[in-house]
């Protein structure tokens, strides 16, 4: 799965997220994905990933293990499809919030 070097350097929580996104995506390796699954973040991969995640969880898989990995994959799929970049601004109660657009 993609990650790491393709992202610009950033500070704060965004920097941590960008540093760890590859790790989070690698957690999806616990899923029984079909042979030849193209993890290219295309819209067509989302139903395949969903089916594999549901099957994993129905067999008693660890939900916490998947949450950030699935979120990372979905976020990357949106960015690759619609364009954009990871961007965060501000900090409220220790949690950074996405910058509001006017």
VENCORVEN-V104110 format. One record per helix or strand of 2 or more residues. SS is the DSSP state (H for helix, E for strand). FROM is the first residue (numbers start at 0). LEN is the number of residues. If there is no record, write none. Layout:
ss->SS from->FROM len->LEN
ss->SS from->FROM len->LEN
This chain:
ss->H from->11 len->19
ss->H from->42 len->16
ss->H from->62 len->20
ss->E from->88 len->4
ss->E from->94 len->3
